[in-house]
Amino acid sequence: MEGAGGCGDCDEAHEGTVVASSSSLRPSSSKRKATVDLEEDDDDDDLQEEEEDSYSRLPPPPAKDSSYLYPCQYSEDGVNPAYVIPGSKHRDGSIYRRDKHYWHGLYHLDNTTSETGLEPMTRPYSEKDCKPCNSDCQWHTGDSMMQIFYIKLAEISDFATTAGGDGIQLYGFMAVRDLLDPLRNYVFNRTKGDPFTIHDISRPFIQMSGPKRGIAMDSTMMIEYDMKIKMGQNEQDDRILIDGAATFSELANFEAYTFRIRGDCNMAVDTRLAHLWPAIEARKQVCISELKDGCGRLNLTITCDVSHRYPQIKLFEGPIDKLRDQNRFVVAALQNTLMVTEFKLVHQHGSISKRFEYRVVPHGSMFHCAKFLDLATIGLEIFWSVLPG
């Protein structure tokens, strides 16, 4: 079976090779775009008058001691309530009202259909700037980034476990908005027709499908969410799990912490995350170059450790053929630390694990290839980049 595109050939001679990248630079002015879009159009008096009247009704920016802007003290069990923005519900439309909260224009909350257009890519760089050398560059440094390690159900009501015979089915979305590009950067996105199912409530983790690119953490960022529990064929029968938006401060410390978002149906969602600095954007491209026919069901799990200080990230878990639909993963990792990616292939007679370790660098790429007996050959290509300034 041919693998998904994007990886090099699985040649043992190429394992660990570092190659310079030549992808296009993301627009460095994207952060400024978020605030420029709030300015009035001086060339149109009618529009200017309308905008001035609209923004005169905006609430003032939150005070510096605002509980939903700056981090609070950790609770005794290590879980904090999320800093939910008042008046940020999708179901009543309040999240779209400009006069409801300060964050509306800044994060383009009226744009509900567009996904972030920025792609993870390696920035072009000049080797002449690298010090002391290209392969051990200490001149190009990482940025402030957020890494989400996992999302899980924290509190489960009885009705959710009895809704369907095949576990708890979830759909909807959770997306990050930052000032690098304030459009949605999805970390979970499922339709009602293709829900994610939690089969074992003792392990209520929600498989993430993103982010699409690295999450900038040099200013307060937002997580927007609208997730539902599928109860039947009709959407009006479904229950709202969580609905709204919460802010996360760049002033948070560099340890992993958990925020709890409570819903209206006596259930809650925990998000485990951390502020990393100096962090590098790592894009992992996985491809299957060989897959033996007639070998039965093969399940693949891909995990990533960005540091011994932080929880493990589960990038993928499921039948190996599903990897065609999701074979690109983006994580943030601390520069000059060891990053580990592990593959575990489960077959009818047991399991096989392969582990790749590599030092996080600010630019370039590398390629690894592993054979899982005669069952499959899997390639892993990693592209490093710093976020645009």
C-alpha positions as YAML, in Angstrom:
chain: A
units: angstrom
residues:
- id: 1
  name: MET
  ca: [0.00, 0.00, 0.00]
- id: 2
  name: GLU
  ca: [1.34, 3.41, -0.90]
- id: 3
  name: GLY
  ca: [1.81, 5.79, 2.03]
- id: 4
  name: ALA
  ca: [0.57, 9.31, 2.38]
- id: 5
  name: GLY
  ca: [2.69, 11.93, 0.68]
- id: 6
  name: GLY
  ca: [5.17, 14.23, 2.33]
- id: 7
  name: CYS
  ca: [7.87, 11.82, 3.54]
- id: 8
  name: GLY
  ca: [11.12, 10.92, 1.89]
- id: 9
  name: ASP
  ca: [12.01, 7.41, 0.80]
- id: 10
  name: CYS
  ca: [12.48, 4.92, 3.61]
- id: 11
  name: ASP
  ca: [16.20, 4.43, 3.10]
- id: 12
  name: GLU
  ca: [18.25, 3.52, 6.17]
- id: 13
  name: ALA
  ca: [21.10, 5.63, 4.82]
- id: 14
  name: HIS
  ca: [19.01, 8.75, 5.28]
- id: 15
  name: GLU
  ca: [18.14, 8.15, 8.91]
- id: 16
  name: GLY
  ca: [18.97, 11.16, 11.05]
- id: 17
  name: THR
  ca: [20.03, 13.30, 8.09]
- id: 18
  name: VAL
  ca: [19.56, 17.04, 8.63]
- id: 19
  name: VAL
  ca: [18.63, 19.07, 5.58]
- id: 20
  name: ALA
  ca: [18.15, 22.80, 5.17]
- id: 21
  name: SER
  ca: [14.61, 23.86, 4.36]
- id: 22
  name: SER
  ca: [13.46, 26.28, 1.70]
- id: 23
  name: SER
  ca: [9.75, 26.80, 2.41]
- id: 24
  name: SER
  ca: [8.12, 30.19, 2.15]
- id: 25
  name: LEU
  ca: [8.13, 32.61, 5.04]
- id: 26
  name: ARG
  ca: [4.81, 33.22, 6.75]
- id: 27
  name: PRO
  ca: [3.84, 36.89, 6.73]
- id: 28
  name: SER
  ca: [5.59, 38.62, 9.59]
- id: 29
  name: SER
  ca: [2.90, 41.29, 9.73]
- id: 30
  name: SER
  ca: [0.13, 38.89, 10.73]
- id: 31
  name: LYS
  ca: [0.25, 39.90, 14.39]
- id: 32
  name: ARG
  ca: [-0.26, 43.53, 13.48]
- id: 33
  name: LYS
  ca: [-3.19, 42.58, 11.22]
- id: 34
  name: ALA
  ca: [-5.31, 41.67, 14.24]
- id: 35
  name: THR
  ca: [-5.22, 45.23, 15.53]
- id: 36
  name: VAL
  ca: [-5.11, 46.98, 12.16]
- id: 37
  name: ASP
  ca: [-8.47, 45.41, 11.26]
- id: 38
  name: LEU
  ca: [-10.01, 47.33, 14.16]
- id: 39
  name: GLU
  ca: [-9.19, 50.76, 12.69]
- id: 40
  name: GLU
  ca: [-11.87, 52.87, 10.99]
- id: 41
  name: ASP
  ca: [-11.77, 53.54, 7.27]
- id: 42
  name: ASP
  ca: [-10.88, 57.24, 7.01]
- id: 43
  name: ASP
  ca: [-11.84, 57.34, 3.33]
- id: 44
  name: ASP
  ca: [-15.52, 56.62, 3.94]
- id: 45
  name: ASP
  ca: [-17.31, 59.10, 6.21]
- id: 46
  name: ASP
  ca: [-20.46, 57.02, 6.50]
- id: 47
  name: LEU
  ca: [-18.58, 53.88, 7.47]
- id: 48
  name: GLN
  ca: [-16.41, 55.87, 9.85]
- id: 49
  name: GLU
  ca: [-19.43, 57.28, 11.65]
- id: 50
  name: GLU
  ca: [-20.95, 53.80, 11.91]
- id: 51
  name: GLU
  ca: [-17.73, 52.28, 13.23]
- id: 52
  name: GLU
  ca: [-17.22, 55.04, 15.79]
- id: 53
  name: ASP
  ca: [-20.76, 54.54, 17.06]
- id: 54
  name: SER
  ca: [-20.25, 50.77, 17.20]
- id: 55
  name: TYR
  ca: [-16.97, 50.92, 19.06]
- id: 56
  name: SER
  ca: [-18.22, 53.56, 21.46]
- id: 57
  name: ARG
  ca: [-20.40, 50.81, 22.89]
- id: 58
  name: LEU
  ca: [-17.46, 48.46, 23.40]
- id: 59
  name: PRO
  ca: [-16.73, 47.60, 27.01]
- id: 60
  name: PRO
  ca: [-13.30, 48.76, 28.21]
- id: 61
  name: PRO
  ca: [-10.35, 46.35, 28.19]
- id: 62
  name: PRO
  ca: [-10.28, 44.07, 31.23]
- id: 63
  name: ALA
  ca: [-8.53, 45.41, 34.30]
- id: 64
  name: LYS
  ca: [-5.08, 44.09, 35.05]
- id: 65
  name: ASP
  ca: [-6.35, 42.28, 38.11]
- id: 66
  name: SER
  ca: [-9.10, 40.62, 36.08]
- id: 67
  name: SER
  ca: [-9.57, 37.00, 37.12]
- id: 68
  name: TYR
  ca: [-10.00, 35.84, 33.54]
- id: 69
  name: LEU
  ca: [-6.86, 37.57, 32.24]
- id: 70
  name: TYR
  ca: [-4.11, 36.64, 34.67]
- id: 71
  name: PRO
  ca: [-3.32, 33.25, 36.18]
- id: 72
  name: CYS
  ca: [-4.74, 32.45, 39.59]
- id: 73
  name: GLN
  ca: [-3.24, 30.35, 42.33]
- id: 74
  name: TYR
  ca: [-3.31, 26.62, 41.77]
- id: 75
  name: SER
  ca: [-6.07, 24.79, 43.56]
- id: 76
  name: GLU
  ca: [-5.24, 22.00, 45.95]
- id: 77
  name: ASP
  ca: [-5.99, 19.25, 43.43]
- id: 78
  name: GLY
  ca: [-3.95, 20.98, 40.72]
- id: 79
  name: VAL
  ca: [-7.01, 21.87, 38.63]
- id: 80
  name: ASN
  ca: [-8.11, 25.47, 38.11]
- id: 81
  name: PRO
  ca: [-11.38, 26.81, 36.72]
- id: 82
  name: ALA
  ca: [-10.97, 28.23, 33.22]
- id: 83
  name: TYR
  ca: [-11.15, 32.01, 32.81]
- id: 84
  name: VAL
  ca: [-14.39, 31.99, 30.84]
- id: 85
  name: ILE
  ca: [-15.31, 35.23, 29.05]
- id: 86
  name: PRO
  ca: [-18.74, 36.46, 30.19]
- id: 87
  name: GLY
  ca: [-21.28, 36.62, 27.37]
- id: 88
  name: SER
  ca: [-19.51, 34.20, 25.04]
- id: 89
  name: LYS
  ca: [-22.13, 31.59, 24.20]
- id: 90
  name: HIS
  ca: [-22.72, 30.28, 20.70]
- id: 91
  name: ARG
  ca: [-26.22, 28.99, 21.34]
- id: 92
  name: ASP
  ca: [-27.65, 32.43, 22.23]
- id: 93
  name: GLY
  ca: [-25.39, 34.36, 19.84]
- id: 94
  name: SER
  ca: [-23.77, 36.45, 22.58]
- id: 95
  name: ILE
  ca: [-20.25, 35.49, 21.48]
- id: 96
  name: TYR
  ca: [-20.85, 37.32, 18.18]
- id: 97
  name: ARG
  ca: [-22.07, 40.58, 19.75]
- id: 98
  name: ARG
  ca: [-19.43, 43.28, 19.52]
- id: 99
  name: ASP
  ca: [-20.81, 45.22, 22.48]
- id: 100
  name: LYS
  ca: [-20.69, 42.17, 24.74]
- id: 101
  name: HIS
  ca: [-16.96, 41.86, 25.44]
- id: 102
  name: TYR
  ca: [-13.61, 43.44, 24.60]
- id: 103
  name: TRP
  ca: [-12.20, 40.35, 22.91]
- id: 104
  name: HIS
  ca: [-14.70, 40.25, 20.03]
- id: 105
  name: GLY
  ca: [-12.85, 42.42, 17.51]
- id: 106
  name: LEU
  ca: [-9.37, 41.49, 18.65]
- id: 107
  name: TYR
  ca: [-9.90, 37.79, 17.94]
- id: 108
  name: HIS
  ca: [-12.30, 38.18, 14.98]
- id: 109
  name: LEU
  ca: [-15.05, 36.20, 16.69]
- id: 110
  name: ASP
  ca: [-17.51, 37.22, 14.00]
- id: 111
  name: ASN
  ca: [-15.57, 34.98, 11.60]
- id: 112
  name: THR
  ca: [-16.94, 31.54, 12.38]
- id: 113
  name: THR
  ca: [-16.23, 29.79, 9.10]
- id: 114
  name: SER
  ca: [-12.56, 30.46, 8.35]
- id: 115
  name: GLU
  ca: [-9.73, 28.33, 9.66]
- id: 116
  name: THR
  ca: [-6.30, 29.87, 10.19]
- id: 117
  name: GLY
  ca: [-4.62, 30.24, 6.84]
- id: 118
  name: LEU
  ca: [-1.10, 29.97, 8.23]
- id: 119
  name: GLU
  ca: [0.59, 26.65, 7.66]
- id: 120
  name: PRO
  ca: [3.43, 25.15, 9.68]
- id: 121
  name: MET
  ca: [6.53, 25.60, 7.57]
- id: 122
  name: THR
  ca: [10.23, 26.09, 7.92]
- id: 123
  name: ARG
  ca: [11.32, 29.71, 7.61]
- id: 124
  name: PRO
  ca: [14.11, 30.44, 5.16]
- id: 125
  name: TYR
  ca: [17.32, 31.48, 6.85]
- id: 126
  name: SER
  ca: [20.87, 32.34, 5.96]
- id: 127
  name: GLU
  ca: [23.53, 29.91, 7.10]
- id: 128
  name: LYS
  ca: [25.88, 32.89, 7.40]
- id: 129
  name: ASP
  ca: [23.81, 34.07, 10.38]
- id: 130
  name: CYS
  ca: [24.11, 30.75, 12.22]
- id: 131
  name: LYS
  ca: [26.52, 30.82, 15.15]
- id: 132
  name: PRO
  ca: [28.70, 28.93, 15.78]
- id: 133
  name: CYS
  ca: [27.57, 26.86, 12.77]
- id: 134
  name: ASN
  ca: [24.47, 25.69, 10.89]
- id: 135
  name: SER
  ca: [24.28, 22.27, 12.56]
- id: 136
  name: ASP
  ca: [24.65, 23.75, 16.08]
- id: 137
  name: CYS
  ca: [23.01, 27.14, 15.68]
- id: 138
  name: GLN
  ca: [22.59, 29.17, 18.87]
- id: 139
  name: TRP
  ca: [21.79, 32.43, 17.08]
- id: 140
  name: HIS
  ca: [18.25, 31.64, 15.94]
- id: 141
  name: THR
  ca: [16.13, 31.15, 19.06]
- id: 142
  name: GLY
  ca: [12.64, 29.93, 19.79]
- id: 143
  name: ASP
  ca: [9.48, 31.79, 20.76]
- id: 144
  name: SER
  ca: [6.82, 31.72, 23.45]
- id: 145
  name: MET
  ca: [4.40, 28.96, 22.49]
- id: 146
  name: MET
  ca: [1.57, 26.99, 24.03]
- id: 147
  name: GLN
  ca: [1.39, 23.21, 23.93]
- id: 148
  name: ILE
  ca: [-1.83, 21.36, 24.71]
- id: 149
  name: PHE
  ca: [-1.00, 17.88, 26.01]
- id: 150
  name: TYR
  ca: [-4.47, 16.42, 26.30]
- id: 151
  name: ILE
  ca: [-8.20, 17.09, 26.53]
- id: 152
  name: LYS
  ca: [-10.43, 14.81, 28.59]
- id: 153
  name: LEU
  ca: [-13.80, 14.55, 30.26]
- id: 154
  name: ALA
  ca: [-13.37, 15.39, 33.92]
- id: 155
  name: GLU
  ca: [-16.88, 14.78, 35.21]
- id: 156
  name: ILE
  ca: [-19.31, 12.36, 33.59]
- id: 157
  name: SER
  ca: [-23.05, 12.30, 34.22]
- id: 158
  name: ASP
  ca: [-25.04, 9.08, 34.13]
- id: 159
  name: PHE
  ca: [-27.12, 10.20, 31.16]
- id: 160
  name: ALA
  ca: [-24.00, 10.36, 28.95]
- id: 161
  name: THR
  ca: [-23.08, 6.73, 29.55]
- id: 162
  name: THR
  ca: [-26.57, 5.52, 28.71]
- id: 163
  name: ALA
  ca: [-27.09, 7.69, 25.63]
- id: 164
  name: GLY
  ca: [-25.75, 5.10, 23.23]
- id: 165
  name: GLY
  ca: [-24.63, 1.53, 23.39]
- id: 166
  name: ASP
  ca: [-21.20, 2.31, 21.99]
- id: 167
  name: GLY
  ca: [-19.83, 4.78, 24.53]
- id: 168
  name: ILE
  ca: [-19.98, 8.57, 24.79]
- id: 169
  name: GLN
  ca: [-20.12, 10.25, 21.39]
- id: 170
  name: LEU
  ca: [-18.79, 13.81, 21.13]
- id: 171
  name: TYR
  ca: [-18.85, 16.30, 18.29]
- id: 172
  name: GLY
  ca: [-18.33, 20.01, 17.76]
- id: 173
  name: PHE
  ca: [-15.07, 21.91, 18.02]
- id: 174
  name: MET
  ca: [-12.38, 23.38, 20.22]
- id: 175
  name: ALA
  ca: [-10.08, 25.93, 18.58]
- id: 176
  name: VAL
  ca: [-7.28, 28.26, 19.62]
- id: 177
  name: ARG
  ca: [-7.18, 31.91, 18.56]
- id: 178
  name: ASP
  ca: [-3.90, 33.82, 18.91]
- id: 179
  name: LEU
  ca: [-2.67, 37.15, 17.55]
- id: 180
  name: LEU
  ca: [-0.36, 35.49, 15.03]
- id: 181
  name: ASP
  ca: [-3.57, 34.90, 13.07]
- id: 182
  name: PRO
  ca: [-6.77, 35.15, 15.13]
- id: 183
  name: LEU
  ca: [-8.80, 32.73, 13.02]
- id: 184
  name: ARG
  ca: [-9.62, 29.28, 14.39]
- id: 185
  name: ASN
  ca: [-6.73, 26.86, 14.86]
- id: 186
  name: TYR
  ca: [-8.64, 23.65, 15.57]
- id: 187
  name: VAL
  ca: [-7.44, 21.14, 18.17]
- id: 188
  name: PHE
  ca: [-10.72, 19.18, 18.00]
- id: 189
  name: ASN
  ca: [-13.22, 19.30, 15.14]
- id: 190
  name: ARG
  ca: [-15.86, 16.61, 14.54]
- id: 191
  name: THR
  ca: [-19.25, 16.59, 12.87]
- id: 192
  name: LYS
  ca: [-22.39, 14.93, 14.21]
- id: 193
  name: GLY
  ca: [-22.07, 12.34, 11.46]
- id: 194
  name: ASP
  ca: [-18.49, 11.52, 12.49]
- id: 195
  name: PRO
  ca: [-18.34, 11.88, 16.29]
- id: 196
  name: PHE
  ca: [-15.44, 10.86, 18.50]
- id: 197
  name: THR
  ca: [-16.41, 7.98, 20.76]
- id: 198
  name: ILE
  ca: [-15.08, 7.37, 24.27]
- id: 199
  name: HIS
  ca: [-15.49, 3.64, 24.79]
- id: 200
  name: ASP
  ca: [-13.81, 3.37, 28.20]
- id: 201
  name: ILE
  ca: [-14.91, 6.01, 30.72]
- id: 202
  name: SER
  ca: [-11.95, 5.09, 32.93]
- id: 203
  name: ARG
  ca: [-9.79, 6.63, 30.16]
- id: 204
  name: PRO
  ca: [-11.96, 9.56, 29.06]
- id: 205
  name: PHE
  ca: [-9.37, 11.23, 26.80]
- id: 206
  name: ILE
  ca: [-10.55, 13.08, 23.71]
- id: 207
  name: GLN
  ca: [-8.36, 12.51, 20.66]
- id: 208
  name: MET
  ca: [-7.06, 15.83, 19.36]
- id: 209
  name: SER
  ca: [-7.03, 16.51, 15.62]
- id: 210
  name: GLY
  ca: [-4.69, 19.53, 15.74]
- id: 211
  name: PRO
  ca: [-3.38, 22.13, 16.02]
- id: 212
  name: LYS
  ca: [-2.77, 22.98, 12.38]
- id: 213
  name: ARG
  ca: [0.23, 25.16, 13.31]
- id: 214
  name: GLY
  ca: [2.14, 26.27, 16.38]
- id: 215
  name: ILE
  ca: [0.26, 28.34, 18.97]
- id: 216
  name: ALA
  ca: [1.83, 31.73, 19.73]
- id: 217
  name: MET
  ca: [1.92, 32.62, 23.43]
- id: 218
  name: ASP
  ca: [3.53, 36.07, 23.40]
- id: 219
  name: SER
  ca: [0.18, 37.62, 24.32]
- id: 220
  name: THR
  ca: [-3.08, 36.46, 25.86]
- id: 221
  name: MET
  ca: [-4.65, 33.80, 23.67]
- id: 222
  name: MET
  ca: [-8.15, 32.37, 23.56]
- id: 223
  name: ILE
  ca: [-9.68, 28.91, 23.36]
- id: 224
  name: GLU
  ca: [-13.13, 28.86, 21.77]
- id: 225
  name: TYR
  ca: [-15.33, 25.79, 22.15]
- id: 226
  name: ASP
  ca: [-18.74, 24.43, 21.28]
- id: 227
  name: MET
  ca: [-18.94, 20.70, 21.97]
- id: 228
  name: LYS
  ca: [-22.00, 18.47, 22.21]
- id: 229
  name: ILE
  ca: [-22.92, 14.96, 23.31]
- id: 230
  name: LYS
  ca: [-24.74, 12.97, 20.67]
- id: 231
  name: MET
  ca: [-27.93, 11.54, 22.15]
- id: 232
  name: GLY
  ca: [-29.81, 10.52, 19.02]
- id: 233
  name: GLN
  ca: [-30.36, 11.20, 15.34]
- id: 234
  name: ASN
  ca: [-31.94, 14.62, 15.87]
- id: 235
  name: GLU
  ca: [-29.63, 17.47, 16.91]
- id: 236
  name: GLN
  ca: [-32.27, 18.97, 19.20]
- id: 237
  name: ASP
  ca: [-32.01, 15.82, 21.33]
- id: 238
  name: ASP
  ca: [-28.27, 16.29, 21.87]
- id: 239
  name: ARG
  ca: [-26.82, 17.82, 25.03]
- id: 240
  name: ILE
  ca: [-24.39, 20.75, 25.13]
- id: 241
  name: LEU
  ca: [-21.15, 19.65, 26.79]
- id: 242
  name: ILE
  ca: [-19.34, 23.02, 26.84]
- id: 243
  name: ASP
  ca: [-20.03, 26.29, 25.03]
- id: 244
  name: GLY
  ca: [-18.10, 29.56, 25.17]
- id: 245
  name: ALA
  ca: [-14.56, 30.94, 25.17]
- id: 246
  name: ALA
  ca: [-11.79, 31.25, 27.74]
- id: 247
  name: THR
  ca: [-8.57, 33.27, 27.85]
- id: 248
  name: PHE
  ca: [-5.12, 32.05, 28.80]
- id: 249
  name: SER
  ca: [-2.41, 34.46, 29.90]
- id: 250
  name: GLU
  ca: [1.12, 34.63, 28.57]
- id: 251
  name: LEU
  ca: [2.15, 35.39, 32.17]
- id: 252
  name: ALA
  ca: [1.53, 31.79, 33.21]
- id: 253
  name: ASN
  ca: [4.60, 29.97, 34.46]
- id: 254
  name: PHE
  ca: [6.37, 27.28, 32.48]
- id: 255
  name: GLU
  ca: [4.99, 24.26, 34.30]
- id: 256
  name: ALA
  ca: [2.13, 22.17, 32.93]
- id: 257
  name: TYR
  ca: [-1.23, 23.06, 34.44]
- id: 258
  name: THR
  ca: [-4.86, 21.98, 34.05]
- id: 259
  name: PHE
  ca: [-7.90, 24.16, 33.46]
- id: 260
  name: ARG
  ca: [-11.44, 22.88, 33.89]
- id: 261
  name: ILE
  ca: [-14.30, 24.11, 31.72]
- id: 262
  name: ARG
  ca: [-17.67, 23.34, 33.29]
- id: 263
  name: GLY
  ca: [-20.74, 22.81, 31.16]
- id: 264
  name: ASP
  ca: [-24.45, 23.14, 31.78]
- id: 265
  name: CYS
  ca: [-25.15, 19.40, 31.96]
- id: 266
  name: ASN
  ca: [-23.16, 18.59, 35.12]
- id: 267
  name: MET
  ca: [-20.13, 17.61, 33.06]
- id: 268
  name: ALA
  ca: [-16.72, 19.23, 32.58]
- id: 269
  name: VAL
  ca: [-13.70, 19.14, 30.28]
- id: 270
  name: ASP
  ca: [-10.09, 19.35, 31.47]
- id: 271
  name: THR
  ca: [-7.35, 20.81, 29.28]
- id: 272
  name: ARG
  ca: [-3.73, 20.17, 30.22]
- id: 273
  name: LEU
  ca: [-1.31, 22.70, 28.73]
- id: 274
  name: ALA
  ca: [1.92, 24.62, 29.27]
- id: 275
  name: HIS
  ca: [3.66, 27.81, 28.22]
- id: 276
  name: LEU
  ca: [6.96, 26.84, 26.56]
- id: 277
  name: TRP
  ca: [9.94, 29.13, 25.99]
- id: 278
  name: PRO
  ca: [12.15, 29.14, 24.01]
- id: 279
  name: ALA
  ca: [10.00, 26.86, 21.88]
- id: 280
  name: ILE
  ca: [10.39, 25.52, 18.36]
- id: 281
  name: GLU
  ca: [7.54, 24.50, 16.07]
- id: 282
  name: ALA
  ca: [8.01, 20.86, 15.06]
- id: 283
  name: ARG
  ca: [5.94, 19.48, 12.18]
- id: 284
  name: LYS
  ca: [5.90, 15.70, 11.96]
- id: 285
  name: GLN
  ca: [4.95, 14.07, 8.69]
- id: 286
  name: VAL
  ca: [4.25, 10.32, 8.92]
- id: 287
  name: CYS
  ca: [3.94, 8.05, 5.90]
- id: 288
  name: ILE
  ca: [3.52, 4.33, 5.33]
- id: 289
  name: SER
  ca: [5.71, 3.18, 2.46]
- id: 290
  name: GLU
  ca: [4.96, -0.54, 2.83]
- id: 291
  name: LEU
  ca: [2.06, -2.44, 4.36]
- id: 292
  name: LYS
  ca: [1.74, -6.20, 4.12]
- id: 293
  name: ASP
  ca: [-1.55, -7.53, 2.85]
- id: 294
  name: GLY
  ca: [-3.41, -10.25, 4.72]
- id: 295
  name: CYS
  ca: [-1.75, -9.58, 8.07]
- id: 296
  name: GLY
  ca: [-5.00, -8.90, 9.93]
- id: 297
  name: ARG
  ca: [-5.98, -5.78, 11.83]
- id: 298
  name: LEU
  ca: [-3.06, -3.47, 12.66]
- id: 299
  name: ASN
  ca: [-3.48, -0.69, 15.22]
- id: 300
  name: LEU
  ca: [-0.95, 2.11, 15.52]
- id: 301
  name: THR
  ca: [-0.27, 4.48, 18.41]
- id: 302
  name: ILE
  ca: [2.03, 7.49, 17.99]
- id: 303
  name: THR
  ca: [3.15, 9.40, 21.08]
- id: 304
  name: CYS
  ca: [5.50, 12.31, 21.62]
- id: 305
  name: ASP
  ca: [7.47, 13.54, 24.64]
- id: 306
  name: VAL
  ca: [8.68, 17.13, 24.35]
- id: 307
  name: SER
  ca: [10.40, 17.08, 27.75]
- id: 308
  name: HIS
  ca: [10.60, 14.95, 30.87]
- id: 309
  name: ARG
  ca: [8.88, 17.86, 32.66]
- id: 310
  name: TYR
  ca: [5.68, 17.55, 30.65]
- id: 311
  name: PRO
  ca: [2.99, 14.92, 30.02]
- id: 312
  name: GLN
  ca: [3.17, 12.69, 26.99]
- id: 313
  name: ILE
  ca: [1.21, 13.78, 23.91]
- id: 314
  name: LYS
  ca: [-0.83, 11.15, 22.08]
- id: 315
  name: LEU
  ca: [-0.71, 12.14, 18.44]
- id: 316
  name: PHE
  ca: [-2.59, 9.21, 16.93]
- id: 317
  name: GLU
  ca: [-4.35, 6.01, 17.98]
- id: 318
  name: GLY
  ca: [-6.35, 3.75, 15.70]
- id: 319
  name: PRO
  ca: [-6.24, 1.41, 12.70]
- id: 320
  name: ILE
  ca: [-3.11, 2.03, 10.66]
- id: 321
  name: ASP
  ca: [-5.09, 2.73, 7.49]
- id: 322
  name: LYS
  ca: [-6.72, 5.72, 9.24]
- id: 323
  name: LEU
  ca: [-3.30, 7.38, 9.21]
- id: 324
  name: ARG
  ca: [-4.03, 8.43, 5.64]
- id: 325
  name: ASP
  ca: [-6.63, 10.90, 6.95]
- id: 326
  name: GLN
  ca: [-4.40, 12.39, 9.66]
- id: 327
  name: ASN
  ca: [-0.70, 12.01, 9.01]
- id: 328
  name: ARG
  ca: [0.63, 15.45, 9.92]
- id: 329
  name: PHE
  ca: [1.13, 16.61, 13.50]
- id: 330
  name: VAL
  ca: [2.42, 19.88, 14.96]
- id: 331
  name: VAL
  ca: [3.88, 20.25, 18.45]
- id: 332
  name: ALA
  ca: [5.91, 22.83, 20.36]
- id: 333
  name: ALA
  ca: [9.20, 21.68, 21.89]
- id: 334
  name: LEU
  ca: [11.87, 23.35, 23.98]
- id: 335
  name: GLN
  ca: [14.95, 24.31, 21.99]
- id: 336
  name: ASN
  ca: [18.11, 22.25, 22.60]
- id: 337
  name: THR
  ca: [16.25, 19.57, 24.55]
- id: 338
  name: LEU
  ca: [15.60, 15.94, 23.67]
- id: 339
  name: MET
  ca: [12.35, 15.14, 21.89]
- id: 340
  name: VAL
  ca: [11.07, 11.56, 21.63]
- id: 341
  name: THR
  ca: [8.55, 10.10, 19.18]
- id: 342
  name: GLU
  ca: [7.41, 6.51, 19.72]
- id: 343
  name: PHE
  ca: [5.46, 4.20, 17.41]
- id: 344
  name: LYS
  ca: [3.64, 1.16, 18.74]
- id: 345
  name: LEU
  ca: [2.19, -1.27, 16.23]
- id: 346
  name: VAL
  ca: [-0.25, -3.83, 17.66]
- id: 347
  name: HIS
  ca: [-0.88, -6.96, 15.58]
- id: 348
  name: GLN
  ca: [-2.69, -10.24, 16.17]
- id: 349
  name: HIS
  ca: [0.31, -11.88, 17.86]
- id: 350
  name: GLY
  ca: [1.61, -9.00, 19.98]
- id: 351
  name: SER
  ca: [3.10, -5.54, 19.52]
- id: 352
  name: ILE
  ca: [6.25, -3.85, 18.22]
- id: 353
  name: SER
  ca: [7.60, -0.48, 19.41]
- id: 354
  name: LYS
  ca: [10.08, 1.87, 17.76]
- id: 355
  name: ARG
  ca: [11.51, 4.97, 19.42]
- id: 356
  name: PHE
  ca: [13.17, 8.00, 17.81]
- id: 357
  name: GLU
  ca: [15.14, 10.58, 19.82]
- id: 358
  name: TYR
  ca: [16.47, 13.85, 18.48]
- id: 359
  name: ARG
  ca: [17.66, 17.23, 19.70]
- id: 360
  name: VAL
  ca: [15.33, 20.16, 19.04]
- id: 361
  name: VAL
  ca: [16.97, 22.69, 16.70]
- id: 362
  name: PRO
  ca: [15.66, 26.01, 15.30]
- id: 363
  name: HIS
  ca: [15.66, 25.08, 11.62]
- id: 364
  name: GLY
  ca: [16.21, 22.29, 9.15]
- id: 365
  name: SER
  ca: [14.65, 18.86, 8.87]
- id: 366
  name: MET
  ca: [15.44, 15.19, 9.41]
- id: 367
  name: PHE
  ca: [14.09, 11.85, 8.29]
- id: 368
  name: HIS
  ca: [13.77, 8.50, 10.07]
- id: 369
  name: CYS
  ca: [12.50, 5.18, 8.80]
- id: 370
  name: ALA
  ca: [11.57, 2.02, 10.70]
- id: 371
  name: LYS
  ca: [10.58, -1.49, 9.65]
- id: 372
  name: PHE
  ca: [8.06, -3.31, 11.84]
- id: 373
  name: LEU
  ca: [9.13, -6.86, 10.96]
- id: 374
  name: ASP
  ca: [7.59, -7.61, 7.58]
- id: 375
  name: LEU
  ca: [4.26, -6.00, 8.50]
- id: 376
  name: ALA
  ca: [4.89, -2.34, 7.71]
- id: 377
  name: THR
  ca: [7.52, 0.29, 6.98]
- id: 378
  name: ILE
  ca: [6.83, 3.72, 8.46]
- id: 379
  name: GLY
  ca: [8.70, 6.94, 7.75]
- id: 380
  name: LEU
  ca: [8.87, 10.01, 9.98]
- id: 381
  name: GLU
  ca: [10.03, 13.37, 8.65]
- id: 382
  name: ILE
  ca: [10.42, 16.32, 11.03]
- id: 383
  name: PHE
  ca: [10.59, 19.99, 10.03]
- id: 384
  name: TRP
  ca: [11.80, 22.57, 12.57]
- id: 385
  name: SER
  ca: [10.91, 26.27, 12.56]
- id: 386
  name: VAL
  ca: [10.60, 29.33, 14.76]
- id: 387
  name: LEU
  ca: [7.35, 31.28, 14.56]
- id: 388
  name: PRO
  ca: [7.41, 34.53, 12.56]
- id: 389
  name: GLY
  ca: [8.06, 37.65, 14.57]
...
